[in-house]
Amino acid sequence: MEKDLVEYAYLSDNLRYADLFNGVLFGGEEVIDSGRSLGWS
């Protein structure tokens, strides 16, 4: 699999996306809600 496809597959899970970005960008504060669809397909 190409690198982009692996990253896309990983980040397409809303819980992983929210956890990663809340941790990295917002110091763990839940700014991005994992229950909300990101609208990516």
MODELLER restraints for C-alpha pairs under 7 A, 6 or more apart:
rsr = mdl.restraints
at = mdl.atoms
rsr.add(forms.Gaussian(group=physical.xy_distance, feature=features.Distance(at['CA:11:A'], at['CA:17:A']), mean=5.09, stdev=0.5))
rsr.add(forms.Gaussian(group=physical.xy_distance, feature=features.Distance(at['CA:14:A'], at['CA:34:A']), mean=5.19, stdev=0.5))
rsr.add(forms.Gaussian(group=physical.xy_distance, feature=features.Distance(at['CA:15:A'], at['CA:34:A']), mean=4.80, stdev=0.5))
rsr.add(forms.Gaussian(group=physical.xy_distance, feature=features.Distance(at['CA:18:A'], at['CA:32:A']), mean=5.42, stdev=0.5))
rsr.add(forms.Gaussian(group=physical.xy_distance, feature=features.Distance(at['CA:18:A'], at['CA:33:A']), mean=6.34, stdev=0.5))
rsr.add(forms.Gaussian(group=physical.xy_distance, feature=features.Distance(at['CA:18:A'], at['CA:34:A']), mean=5.19, stdev=0.5))
rsr.add(forms.Gaussian(group=physical.xy_distance, feature=features.Distance(at['CA:22:A'], at['CA:28:A']), mean=5.14, stdev=0.5))
rsr.add(forms.Gaussian(group=physical.xy_distance, feature=features.Distance(at['CA:22:A'], at['CA:29:A']), mean=5.96, stdev=0.5))
rsr.add(forms.Gaussian(group=physical.xy_distance, feature=features.Distance(at['CA:22:A'], at['CA:30:A']), mean=5.77, stdev=0.5))
rsr.add(forms.Gaussian(group=physical.xy_distance, feature=features.Distance(at['CA:22:A'], at['CA:31:A']), mean=6.20, stdev=0.5))
rsr.add(forms.Gaussian(group=physical.xy_distance, feature=features.Distance(at['CA:22:A'], at['CA:32:A']), mean=6.29, stdev=0.5))
